[in-house]
Amino acid sequence: MNVFKSSILALAKNFRKCSNRIISYKIGDTAELTKTFTKEDVSVFAQITGDSNPIHQDEDFAKSSLFGRPIVHGVLVNGLISAVLGTKLPGPGTAVLSQELKFLSPLYIGEPVTARIEISKMNRRLVQCQAICFVPARDKIILTGTVKLLAPSGLDLNSHETS
């Protein structure tokens, strides 16, 4: 069995395990994830999407820009929010319905960034979260936003409903 197929089977087994249990969350609960994007990450993303804007990969071009050096694609930073939602809070089975994001500052290649989610509203399986991404080394918030989602069916949300 190839590595890809065995990885998919392991993920599916873990998803079934997670979706069969009752998990309880409440307003104010948080989860986070920290990642450092490399030049290779940015290059692979550019190849996959076709976003070849030189602000992300060309050192000389980026030096003459407002940012002074290459920056990570904003969508990659946003991807960390999705990762927290889908793996930690609420977790596997979560479906994002909408996002409203503000990009406040760039993320430079090689900087650790932390994405944090906080549950702010719940009504049955409809959940609203506040999201921030920040660079601890610069003490800088680089992204803020609101995410509305449909929580997985195994969550116990009814006792915590808000309007």
C-alpha positions in Angstrom: 0.0 0.0 0.0 1.5 3.4 -0.9 2.1 6.1 1.7 -0.6 8.4 0.3 -3.3 5.7 0.5 -2.3 4.6 4.0 -2.3 8.3 5.2 -5.8 8.8 3.8 -7.0 5.6 5.5 -5.5 6.7 8.8 -7.3 10.1 8.5 -10.6 8.5 7.7 -10.3 6.1 10.7 -9.5 9.1 13.0 -12.4 11.1 11.6 -14.8 8.2 12.3 -13.5 7.9 15.8 -13.9 11.7 16.4 -17.3 12.0 14.9 -18.8 9.2 17.1 -18.2 10.9 20.4 -19.9 13.8 22.1 -17.6 16.8 22.4 -18.6 19.9 24.5 -17.5 23.4 23.8 -18.6 26.8 25.2 -18.3 30.4 24.4 -14.8 31.7 25.3 -13.1 28.4 24.4 -9.9 28.9 22.4 -7.4 26.8 20.3 -4.3 27.8 18.4 -1.7 26.6 16.0 1.8 28.0 15.3 3.6 27.6 12.0 6.6 29.0 10.2 6.2 29.3 6.4 9.4 28.6 4.4 10.4 29.8 0.9 9.6 26.3 -0.3 6.0 26.5 1.2 5.5 29.9 -0.7 7.0 28.5 -3.9 4.8 25.3 -3.8 1.7 27.5 -3.1 2.6 29.8 -6.1 3.0 26.8 -8.4 -0.3 25.2 -7.3 -2.4 28.3 -7.6 -0.6 30.2 -10.3 -0.1 33.2 -8.0 3.3 34.2 -9.2 3.3 37.8 -7.8 7.0 38.6 -7.3 6.2 40.2 -4.0 6.2 36.7 -2.6 9.4 35.2 -4.1 11.6 37.7 -5.8 14.1 39.2 -3.3 15.0 42.2 -5.5 11.4 43.0 -6.4 10.3 42.7 -2.8 13.2 44.9 -1.5 11.8 47.8 -3.6 8.2 47.2 -2.4 6.4 48.7 0.6 7.3 45.5 2.5 11.0 45.5 1.9 11.3 41.7 1.6 9.2 38.8 0.4 5.9 38.1 2.2 3.8 35.0 2.6 0.6 34.8 0.6 -2.3 36.0 2.8 -4.3 32.9 1.8 -1.6 30.7 3.4 -2.0 32.6 6.7 -5.8 32.2 6.4 -5.2 28.5 5.9 -4.0 28.3 9.5 -7.4 29.4 10.7 -8.9 26.6 8.7 -6.4 24.2 10.2 -7.4 25.2 13.8 -11.1 24.9 13.0 -10.8 21.5 11.3 -8.4 19.9 13.7 -8.8 21.5 17.1 -11.9 23.7 17.6 -14.5 22.5 16.9 -12.5 19.9 15.0 -13.0 17.2 12.3 -16.2 17.6 10.4 -16.4 21.4 10.8 -17.6 23.2 7.7 -16.8 26.9 7.2 -19.8 28.9 6.0 -18.3 32.4 5.7 -15.3 34.4 6.7 -14.7 38.1 7.1 -11.0 38.9 7.4 -8.8 42.0 7.7 -5.1 41.7 6.7 -3.4 44.3 9.0 0.3 43.6 8.4 2.4 41.3 6.3 3.9 37.9 7.4 7.5 37.6 6.3 8.9 34.2 5.1 10.6 32.5 8.0 8.6 34.2 10.8 6.6 32.0 13.2 2.9 32.9 13.2 0.2 31.8 15.6 -3.5 31.5 14.5 -5.9 31.6 17.4 -9.7 30.9 17.4 -12.2 31.8 20.1 -15.8 30.8 20.1 -18.0 33.9 20.4 -21.5 32.7 19.6 -23.4 29.4 19.3 -26.9 28.5 18.2 -27.3 24.7 17.8 -24.7 23.7 15.3 -24.1 27.2 14.0 -21.0 28.6 15.6 -19.3 32.0 15.2 -15.6 32.4 16.1 -13.2 35.3 16.3 -9.9 34.7 14.6 -6.5 36.4 15.0 -3.1 35.6 13.6 -0.1 37.2 15.2 3.7 37.2 15.1 4.9 36.8 18.6 8.5 37.9 17.8 7.1 41.3 16.6 4.2 41.4 19.1 2.1 42.1 16.0 -1.4 41.1 15.0 -1.4 40.5 11.3 -4.9 39.3 10.6 -8.3 39.5 12.4 -11.6 38.2 11.4 -14.9 36.5 12.1 -15.7 32.9 10.9 -19.2 31.4 10.8 -19.3 27.6 10.6 -21.4 24.5 10.9 -20.0 22.4 13.7 -19.8 18.6 13.4 -22.9 16.7 14.5 -21.2 15.1 17.5 -20.8 18.3 19.4 -22.9 19.1 22.5 -23.8 22.8 21.9 -27.4 23.0 22.9 -26.7 23.8 26.6 -24.6 26.7 25.6 -26.8 28.5 23.0 -26.6 32.3 22.6 -28.2 34.7 20.2 
